[in-house]
Amino acid sequence: GVSFSNTQVGNTVTFTANVPAGYVVNNYVWNFGDGNNSNLPSPTHTYANSGWYNVCMMVSGINNNLNQAFQCYICDSVYVGNNLNPCNGVGYIATISGNTV
């Protein structure tokens, strides 16, 4: 499924959108949790302060395999700073069958 990951050096974080093959993304919207945003697929952002941030990514486009439009909105708590937290990068994958997730 669609997800994002990050790498950090101090308070500078590079986010990477992970989109499965067969999906063409037309739009990226990142909210870094500190009032700043980006529309790049893999933005780099420097936070003013260390700490927890709720980072959200929205992607939309076309699933070429099914010729259908899609939109995903994913948020994750990210700890920024030199104190690497074991919860960074922990997420979930949802499987959808009809109206059941």
C-alpha positions in Angstrom: 0.0 0.0 0.0 0.9 3.7 -0.1 3.1 4.8 2.8 5.9 7.2 3.6 9.3 6.9 5.3 11.9 9.3 6.5 15.6 9.8 7.2 17.0 12.3 9.5 20.1 14.3 10.2 19.6 16.4 13.3 16.4 18.4 12.8 16.5 18.0 9.0 14.2 15.3 7.7 13.8 13.9 4.2 10.4 12.3 3.6 9.9 9.7 0.8 6.5 8.7 -0.6 6.3 5.0 -1.2 3.7 4.2 -4.0 3.3 0.7 -5.5 4.1 0.1 -9.1 1.1 0.7 -11.4 0.0 3.9 -9.6 0.6 7.2 -11.3 0.6 10.1 -8.8 -0.6 13.4 -10.1 -0.6 15.3 -6.8 1.4 15.2 -3.5 0.5 17.3 -0.5 2.7 17.1 2.7 1.9 18.7 6.0 5.0 18.6 8.2 3.0 19.2 11.5 4.6 22.6 12.2 2.6 24.7 9.8 4.8 24.1 6.8 3.8 22.2 3.6 5.2 20.8 0.4 4.0 19.4 -3.0 7.2 17.5 -3.8 7.3 13.6 -3.9 10.3 13.5 -1.5 10.6 16.8 0.3 13.3 17.8 2.8 12.3 19.9 5.8 14.2 21.4 8.7 12.3 21.7 11.9 13.0 24.7 14.2 12.8 22.4 17.3 13.2 18.8 18.2 10.1 16.9 19.3 7.1 15.0 18.1 5.3 16.1 14.9 2.2 14.6 13.3 3.2 14.4 9.6 0.5 13.8 6.9 0.9 13.0 3.3 -1.9 13.0 0.7 -1.4 11.5 -2.7 -3.8 11.3 -5.6 -3.6 9.9 -9.1 -4.6 7.0 -11.3 -4.3 3.3 -10.7 -3.3 2.2 -14.2 -4.0 -1.5 -13.4 -7.7 -0.7 -12.8 -7.9 2.6 -14.7 -9.4 4.2 -11.5 -8.7 7.4 -9.6 -7.3 7.0 -6.1 -6.6 9.3 -3.1 -4.7 8.3 0.0 -4.3 10.3 3.2 -1.7 9.0 5.6 -0.5 10.5 8.9 2.2 9.3 11.3 3.9 10.6 14.5 7.5 11.4 13.8 10.1 12.3 16.5 12.6 14.9 15.2 16.0 15.3 16.7 19.0 13.4 17.8 17.1 11.2 20.2 16.0 8.5 17.7 12.7 7.0 18.8 11.9 3.4 18.1 8.4 4.4 17.1 9.5 6.3 14.1 8.5 4.6 10.9 6.0 2.3 12.6 2.7 2.2 10.7 0.1 -0.1 9.4 -1.1 -1.4 6.1 -4.9 -1.5 5.4 -6.4 -4.1 3.1 -9.6 -3.2 1.4 -12.2 -5.6 0.1 -15.4 -3.9 -1.0 -16.5 -1.8 1.9 -14.5 -3.8 4.5 -11.1 -2.6 5.7 
